[in-house]
């Protein structure tokens, strides 16, 4: 009777220890850190919106757009009138006149002028028009560049967000495995005290507990690593954490042909490359007109004062003229530039074909990855519940002496494997959905699954 009371107290204390362990380990480190250290906990939607504001690549793309706008203004200026104000004071002394004309002319002369001038290109053989069109297309390429970086950032941040959730799931699995090993250790001690288990059984249970602890440590560190990567992609200085689940409704697998058609039409990389081909063609026109005639209008209006010794006069003046320039031979420099520009057009066209092939392959991979991950999720959805029932049955059987510890370990291994595979499959499915939208060129904030 005394032994039964002592055993009961030992069992209560052991279960209290397990509850305390579960309370310490069952909570996700990221959540604890967010409560104790002020870590910013974000949903996926909040993280994506922060990404569009703080991501360094997106900020760089916005600055690139400003650069392109400046280039467009620069090229357009060539077609607009050019105004300038000039002023001059000139003093001259020429004693050769005194030798010739014996003082009939003043030796010194001073001129003062002020003028506002206008110059306007009238005809440049298409150079100005081509430059303006190229710069205008360049504005559109800046938008494509921004879309490229936006979609890439949304893809990477979404995948990083799901990596944190997966790390937390793996951590929970590791904690549950440790709790189960502690329960078996308690049962082994009870059986050893009752004389129905050997010292080998007790030692094996203790070793199993110690072997389960590294899994908890590794997965806890995996959470920290995932959180650091998440913070880096967001462009934030403070510590961040993810809040959400890996559960998501399965959707039908997309058709390859429809997905590829959308990708070839919507991918910003392809749109950017097509516009670069247009710019290269305009550059061919610009260089080809390098040794062609041009006609400019130049006018000026101002005031002039002339001082010759004791004589002086002043008054308004104006000039107007048409200037014709024909650099008909420049040492074949123009021809060299044209050859280079035409080669650039051919190279960009080849790059466009290569990019289409790459998008085709990416589309095939994305569709296959989506189908594979969804099928795995469907296949594993019921396996976890069955594995949990097996563990419960094995533990009860071990408690009553009809199951061996090996059978309990096998059941727990199968359960951990099923849970881990299901968590990874759900993460892969969510990432595959995001990747599919990125491949199609339609990835935006509202297209990312929560």
ROKOL-300078 format. One record per residue (C-alpha): x negated, y negated, z; residue number from 0; residue in three letters. Coordinates in steps of 0.25 Angstrom, whole numbers. Layout:
REM residues N
PT  east north    up vexro drenmi
PT     X     Y     Z   NUM    ALA
...
END
This chain:
REM residues 450
PT  east north    up vexro drenmi
PT     0     0     0     0    UNK
PT   -11    -9     3     1    UNK
PT   -18    -6   -10     2    UNK
PT    -5    -9   -18     3    UNK
PT    -4   -23   -11     4    UNK
PT   -18   -26   -14     5    UNK
PT   -17   -22   -28     6    UNK
PT    -4   -30   -29     7    UNK
PT   -11   -43   -24     8    UNK
PT   -23   -40   -34     9    UNK
PT   -13   -39   -45    10    UNK
PT    -7   -52   -42    11    UNK
PT   -20   -59   -41    12    UNK
PT   -25   -53   -54    13    UNK
PT   -12   -58   -61    14    UNK
PT   -14   -71   -55    15    UNK
PT   -28   -72   -61    16    UNK
PT   -22   -68   -74    17    UNK
PT   -12   -79   -74    18    UNK
PT   -23   -89   -70    19    UNK
PT   -31   -84   -81    20    UNK
PT   -20   -85   -91    21    UNK
PT   -17   -99   -86    22    UNK
PT   -31  -103   -88    23    UNK
PT   -34   -96  -101    24    UNK
PT   -20   -96  -108    25    UNK
PT   -20  -111  -110    26    UNK
PT   -27  -115  -123    27    UNK
PT   -40  -123  -120    28    UNK
PT   -36  -133  -130    29    UNK
PT   -23  -136  -122    30    UNK
PT   -30  -136  -109    31    UNK
PT   -40  -146  -114    32    UNK
PT   -30  -155  -120    33    UNK
PT   -23  -156  -106    34    UNK
PT   -36  -158   -98    35    UNK
PT   -45  -166  -107    36    UNK
PT   -35  -174  -116    37    UNK
PT   -37  -166  -129    38    UNK
PT   -27  -171  -139    39    UNK
PT   -18  -160  -143    40    UNK
PT   -12  -161  -157    41    UNK
PT    -2  -154  -166    42    UNK
PT    -5  -151  -180    43    UNK
PT     3  -162  -185    44    UNK
PT    -4  -172  -176    45    UNK
PT   -18  -166  -180    46    UNK
PT   -15  -168  -195    47    UNK
PT   -10  -182  -193    48    UNK
PT   -23  -186  -185    49    UNK
PT   -31  -179  -196    50    UNK
PT   -26  -188  -207    51    UNK
PT   -30  -200  -198    52    UNK
PT   -43  -195  -192    53    UNK
PT   -50  -185  -201    54    UNK
PT   -63  -191  -206    55    UNK
PT   -62  -185  -220    56    UNK
PT   -48  -192  -222    57    UNK
PT   -54  -205  -217    58    UNK
PT   -65  -204  -227    59    UNK
PT   -55  -201  -238    60    UNK
PT   -47  -214  -234    61    UNK
PT   -60  -222  -235    62    UNK
PT   -63  -216  -248    63    UNK
PT   -50  -221  -253    64    UNK
PT   -54  -235  -249    65    UNK
PT   -67  -233  -257    66    UNK
PT   -59  -229  -270    67    UNK
PT   -50  -241  -268    68    UNK
PT   -62  -250  -268    69    UNK
PT   -67  -244  -280    70    UNK
PT   -54  -246  -287    71    UNK
PT   -54  -260  -283    72    UNK
PT   -68  -261  -289    73    UNK
PT   -65  -255  -302    74    UNK
PT   -52  -263  -304    75    UNK
PT   -59  -276  -301    76    UNK
PT   -66  -275  -315    77    UNK
PT   -53  -277  -322    78    UNK
PT   -50  -290  -314    79    UNK
PT   -55  -304  -316    80    UNK
PT   -68  -307  -309    81    UNK
PT   -69  -321  -302    82    UNK
PT   -81  -327  -297    83    UNK
PT   -86  -341  -292    84    UNK
PT  -100  -346  -295    85    UNK
PT  -108  -358  -291    86    UNK
PT  -121  -363  -295    87    UNK
PT  -131  -374  -292    88    UNK
PT  -143  -375  -302    89    UNK
PT  -155  -385  -302    90    UNK
PT  -165  -385  -313    91    UNK
PT  -177  -393  -316    92    UNK
PT  -184  -393  -330    93    UNK
PT  -196  -402  -333    94    UNK
PT  -198  -397  -347    95    UNK
PT  -187  -406  -352    96    UNK
PT  -195  -418  -346    97    UNK
PT  -207  -414  -355    98    UNK
PT  -198  -413  -367    99    UNK
PT  -189  -425  -365   100    UNK
PT  -197  -434  -356   101    UNK
PT  -187  -436  -345   102    UNK
PT  -174  -437  -354   103    UNK
PT  -168  -425  -347   104    UNK
PT  -167  -423  -332   105    UNK
PT  -177  -413  -326   106    UNK
PT  -167  -407  -316   107    UNK
PT  -153  -401  -318   108    UNK
PT  -143  -396  -308   109    UNK
PT  -131  -388  -311   110    UNK
PT  -119  -385  -301   111    UNK
PT  -108  -376  -305   112    UNK
PT   -96  -368  -299   113    UNK
PT   -87  -359  -306   114    UNK
PT   -77  -348  -305   115    UNK
PT   -78  -337  -315   116    UNK
PT   -69  -326  -320   117    UNK
PT   -72  -313  -328   118    UNK
PT   -63  -303  -333   119    UNK
PT   -66  -290  -341   120    UNK
PT   -57  -290  -353   121    UNK
PT   -61  -277  -360   122    UNK
PT   -71  -267  -355   123    UNK
PT   -68  -255  -364   124    UNK
PT   -60  -248  -353   125    UNK
PT   -70  -248  -342   126    UNK
PT   -62  -256  -332   127    UNK
PT   -49  -249  -335   128    UNK
PT   -56  -235  -333   129    UNK
PT   -63  -240  -320   130    UNK
PT   -50  -244  -314   131    UNK
PT   -43  -231  -318   132    UNK
PT   -54  -223  -312   133    UNK
PT   -54  -231  -299   134    UNK
PT   -38  -230  -298   135    UNK
PT   -40  -215  -300   136    UNK
PT   -50  -215  -289   137    UNK
PT   -40  -221  -279   138    UNK
PT   -31  -208  -282   139    UNK
PT   -44  -199  -279   140    UNK
PT   -45  -206  -265   141    UNK
PT   -31  -202  -262   142    UNK
PT   -35  -188  -266   143    UNK
PT   -47  -188  -258   144    UNK
PT   -38  -192  -246   145    UNK
PT   -29  -181  -249   146    UNK
PT   -40  -171  -250   147    UNK
PT   -46  -175  -236   148    UNK
PT   -32  -176  -230   149    UNK
PT   -28  -162  -234   150    UNK
PT   -41  -156  -230   151    UNK
PT   -41  -162  -216   152    UNK
PT   -26  -157  -214   153    UNK
PT   -30  -143  -218   154    UNK
PT   -43  -143  -209   155    UNK
PT   -35  -149  -197   156    UNK
PT   -24  -139  -198   157    UNK
PT   -33  -127  -199   158    UNK
PT   -41  -132  -187   159    UNK
PT   -28  -135  -179   160    UNK
PT   -23  -120  -182   161    UNK
PT   -37  -115  -178   162    UNK
PT   -35  -121  -164   163    UNK
PT   -22  -114  -163   164    UNK
PT   -28  -101  -167   165    UNK
PT   -39  -103  -157   166    UNK
PT   -29  -105  -146   167    UNK
PT   -22   -93  -150   168    UNK
PT   -35   -85  -150   169    UNK
PT   -38   -90  -136   170    UNK
PT   -24   -86  -131   171    UNK
PT   -26   -72  -136   172    UNK
PT   -40   -72  -130   173    UNK
PT   -34   -76  -116   174    UNK
PT   -23   -66  -117   175    UNK
PT   -33   -55  -120   176    UNK
PT   -41   -59  -108   177    UNK
PT   -28   -59   -99   178    UNK
PT   -25   -45  -104   179    UNK
PT   -39   -41  -101   180    UNK
PT   -37   -47   -87   181    UNK
PT   -24   -39   -85   182    UNK
PT   -31   -26   -89   183    UNK
PT   -42   -29   -79   184    UNK
PT   -32   -31   -68   185    UNK
PT   -25   -18   -72   186    UNK
PT   -39   -11   -72   187    UNK
PT   -42   -16   -58   188    UNK
PT   -29   -11   -53   189    UNK
PT   -30     2   -59   190    UNK
PT   -45     3   -54   191    UNK
PT   -40     0   -40   192    UNK
PT   -29    11   -41   193    UNK
PT   -40    21   -46   194    UNK
PT   -34    23   -59   195    UNK
PT   -44    16   -67   196    UNK
PT   -59    17   -68   197    UNK
PT   -70     7   -66   198    UNK
PT   -73     8   -81   199    UNK
PT   -58     3   -83   200    UNK
PT   -60    -9   -74   201    UNK
PT   -74   -13   -80   202    UNK
PT   -68   -12   -94   203    UNK
PT   -57   -21   -90   204    UNK
PT   -66   -31   -84   205    UNK
PT   -75   -31   -97   206    UNK
PT   -63   -33  -105   207    UNK
PT   -59   -46   -98   208    UNK
PT   -73   -51   -99   209    UNK
PT   -73   -48  -114   210    UNK
PT   -60   -55  -116   211    UNK
PT   -65   -68  -110   212    UNK
PT   -75   -72  -122   213    UNK
PT   -63   -72  -131   214    UNK
PT   -56   -83  -123   215    UNK
PT   -69   -91  -123   216    UNK
PT   -71   -90  -138   217    UNK
PT   -57   -94  -141   218    UNK
PT   -57  -105  -131   219    UNK
PT   -69  -110  -138   220    UNK
PT   -63  -108  -152   221    UNK
PT   -52  -118  -148   222    UNK
PT   -62  -128  -144   223    UNK
PT   -69  -127  -158   224    UNK
PT   -56  -127  -165   225    UNK
PT   -52  -140  -158   226    UNK
PT   -65  -147  -161   227    UNK
PT   -64  -144  -175   228    UNK
PT   -49  -149  -175   229    UNK
PT   -54  -162  -168   230    UNK
PT   -65  -164  -179   231    UNK
PT   -55  -162  -190   232    UNK
PT   -45  -172  -184   233    UNK
PT   -57  -182  -182   234    UNK
PT   -54  -185  -168   235    UNK
PT   -63  -187  -156   236    UNK
PT   -54  -181  -145   237    UNK
PT   -52  -167  -142   238    UNK
PT   -40  -161  -149   239    UNK
PT   -31  -148  -148   240    UNK
PT   -21  -142  -157   241    UNK
PT    -6  -139  -152   242    UNK
PT     2  -129  -160   243    UNK
PT     4  -115  -164   244    UNK
PT     0  -106  -175   245    UNK
PT    14  -101  -178   246    UNK
PT    20  -105  -191   247    UNK
PT    31  -100  -200   248    UNK
PT    27   -92  -211   249    UNK
PT    30   -98  -225   250    UNK
PT    30   -90  -238   251    UNK
PT    17   -89  -246   252    UNK
PT    15   -99  -257   253    UNK
PT    14   -95  -271   254    UNK
PT     0   -97  -277   255    UNK
PT     5  -103  -290   256    UNK
PT    13  -114  -284   257    UNK
PT     2  -117  -274   258    UNK
PT    -8  -118  -284   259    UNK
PT     0  -127  -293   260    UNK
PT     2  -136  -281   261    UNK
PT   -13  -136  -277   262    UNK
PT   -17  -140  -291   263    UNK
PT    -7  -151  -291   264    UNK
PT    -9  -157  -277   265    UNK
PT   -23  -154  -272   266    UNK
PT   -30  -167  -270   267    UNK
PT   -43  -162  -274   268    UNK
PT   -38  -159  -288   269    UNK
PT   -31  -173  -289   270    UNK
PT   -44  -179  -285   271    UNK
PT   -52  -172  -295   272    UNK
PT   -43  -175  -306   273    UNK
PT   -44  -190  -303   274    UNK
PT   -59  -189  -303   275    UNK
PT   -58  -184  -317   276    UNK
PT   -50  -196  -321   277    UNK
PT   -60  -205  -314   278    UNK
PT   -71  -198  -322   279    UNK
PT   -64  -200  -335   280    UNK
PT   -62  -215  -332   281    UNK
PT   -77  -216  -329   282    UNK
PT   -80  -210  -343   283    UNK
PT   -72  -222  -349   284    UNK
PT   -80  -232  -340   285    UNK
PT   -93  -227  -344   286    UNK
PT   -90  -225  -359   287    UNK
PT   -86  -240  -359   288    UNK
PT  -100  -244  -353   289    UNK
PT  -105  -248  -367   290    UNK
PT   -93  -254  -373   291    UNK
PT   -89  -269  -374   292    UNK
PT   -82  -277  -364   293    UNK
PT   -76  -291  -364   294    UNK
PT   -75  -300  -352   295    UNK
PT   -69  -314  -350   296    UNK
PT   -77  -324  -341   297    UNK
PT   -72  -338  -337   298    UNK
PT   -77  -348  -327   299    UNK
PT   -73  -361  -322   300    UNK
PT   -80  -371  -313   301    UNK
PT   -88  -384  -311   302    UNK
PT  -102  -388  -315   303    UNK
PT  -111  -400  -311   304    UNK
PT  -124  -403  -319   305    UNK
PT  -134  -413  -314   306    UNK
PT  -145  -418  -323   307    UNK
PT  -154  -428  -316   308    UNK
PT  -145  -440  -313   309    UNK
PT  -134  -434  -322   310    UNK
PT  -123  -425  -317   311    UNK
PT  -110  -420  -322   312    UNK
PT  -100  -410  -317   313    UNK
PT   -87  -404  -321   314    UNK
PT   -79  -391  -323   315    UNK
PT   -83  -380  -332   316    UNK
PT   -77  -367  -337   317    UNK
PT   -81  -355  -346   318    UNK
PT   -74  -344  -353   319    UNK
PT   -79  -332  -361   320    UNK
PT   -77  -318  -366   321    UNK
PT   -89  -309  -364   322    UNK
PT   -91  -297  -373   323    UNK
PT  -101  -286  -369   324    UNK
PT  -105  -274  -377   325    UNK
PT  -116  -265  -371   326    UNK
PT  -116  -257  -383   327    UNK
PT  -129  -249  -379   328    UNK
PT  -134  -246  -364   329    UNK
PT  -144  -236  -367   330    UNK
PT  -134  -224  -367   331    UNK
PT  -131  -227  -352   332    UNK
PT  -116  -227  -355   333    UNK
PT  -116  -214  -362   334    UNK
PT  -123  -207  -351   335    UNK
PT  -113  -212  -341   336    UNK
PT  -101  -207  -350   337    UNK
PT  -108  -193  -351   338    UNK
PT  -109  -192  -336   339    UNK
PT   -94  -197  -334   340    UNK
PT   -89  -187  -344   341    UNK
PT   -97  -176  -337   342    UNK
PT   -90  -180  -324   343    UNK
PT   -77  -179  -330   344    UNK
PT   -80  -164  -334   345    UNK
PT   -86  -161  -321   346    UNK
PT   -74  -166  -314   347    UNK
PT   -65  -158  -323   348    UNK
PT   -73  -146  -320   349    UNK
PT   -72  -149  -305   350    UNK
PT   -57  -150  -306   351    UNK
PT   -56  -136  -313   352    UNK
PT   -65  -130  -301   353    UNK
PT   -56  -137  -291   354    UNK
PT   -43  -131  -297   355    UNK
PT   -50  -117  -297   356    UNK
PT   -53  -120  -282   357    UNK
PT   -39  -124  -279   358    UNK
PT   -33  -112  -286   359    UNK
PT   -42  -103  -277   360    UNK
PT   -39  -111  -265   361    UNK
PT   -24  -109  -268   362    UNK
PT   -25   -94  -270   363    UNK
PT   -33   -93  -256   364    UNK
PT   -23  -102  -249   365    UNK
PT   -11   -94  -254   366    UNK
PT   -17   -81  -250   367    UNK
PT   -21   -86  -237   368    UNK
PT    -7   -91  -234   369    UNK
PT    -1   -78  -238   370    UNK
PT   -11   -69  -230   371    UNK
PT   -10   -77  -217   372    UNK
PT     5   -77  -218   373    UNK
PT     6   -62  -220   374    UNK
PT    -4   -60  -208   375    UNK
PT     5   -68  -199   376    UNK
PT    17   -60  -203   377    UNK
PT    10   -47  -201   378    UNK
PT     5   -51  -187   379    UNK
PT    17   -58  -182   380    UNK
PT    23   -45  -175   381    UNK
PT     9   -39  -172   382    UNK
PT     6   -47  -160   383    UNK
PT    19   -43  -153   384    UNK
PT    17   -29  -155   385    UNK
PT     2   -30  -150   386    UNK
PT     7   -37  -137   387    UNK
PT    17   -26  -135   388    UNK
PT     5   -16  -136   389    UNK
PT    -3   -23  -126   390    UNK
PT     8   -24  -116   391    UNK
PT    11    -9  -118   392    UNK
PT    -4    -5  -117   393    UNK
PT    -6   -14  -104   394    UNK
PT     6    -7   -98   395    UNK
PT     1     7  -102   396    UNK
PT   -12     4   -96   397    UNK
PT    -6    -1   -83   398    UNK
PT     2    12   -82   399    UNK
PT   -10    20   -86   400    UNK
PT    -5    25   -99   401    UNK
PT   -14    16  -108   402    UNK
PT   -29    14  -108   403    UNK
PT   -36     1  -108   404    UNK
PT   -41     4  -122   405    UNK
PT   -27     4  -127   406    UNK
PT   -24    -9  -119   407    UNK
PT   -36   -16  -126   408    UNK
PT   -32   -11  -139   409    UNK
PT   -18   -17  -138   410    UNK
PT   -24   -30  -133   411    UNK
PT   -34   -31  -144   412    UNK
PT   -23   -28  -154   413    UNK
PT   -15   -39  -148   414    UNK
PT   -26   -49  -148   415    UNK
PT   -29   -46  -162   416    UNK
PT   -15   -47  -166   417    UNK
PT   -13   -61  -159   418    UNK
PT   -26   -66  -165   419    UNK
PT   -23   -61  -179   420    UNK
PT    -9   -68  -178   421    UNK
PT   -15   -81  -173   422    UNK
PT   -25   -81  -184   423    UNK
PT   -15   -78  -195   424    UNK
PT    -6   -89  -190   425    UNK
PT   -18   -99  -191   426    UNK
PT   -22   -94  -204   427    UNK
PT    -8   -95  -209   428    UNK
PT    -6  -110  -205   429    UNK
PT   -20  -113  -211   430    UNK
PT   -16  -106  -224   431    UNK
PT    -4  -115  -225   432    UNK
PT   -12  -127  -223   433    UNK
PT   -22  -122  -232   434    UNK
PT   -12  -119  -243   435    UNK
PT    -6  -134  -242   436    UNK
PT   -21  -139  -243   437    UNK
PT   -23  -130  -256   438    UNK
PT   -10  -135  -262   439    UNK
PT   -14  -150  -259   440    UNK
PT    -2  -153  -251   441    UNK
PT    -7  -152  -237   442    UNK
PT    -1  -164  -228   443    UNK
PT     2  -165  -214   444    UNK
PT    16  -160  -215   445    UNK
PT    12  -148  -223   446    UNK
PT     3  -142  -212   447    UNK
PT    11  -132  -204   448    UNK
PT    12  -135  -189   449    UNK
END
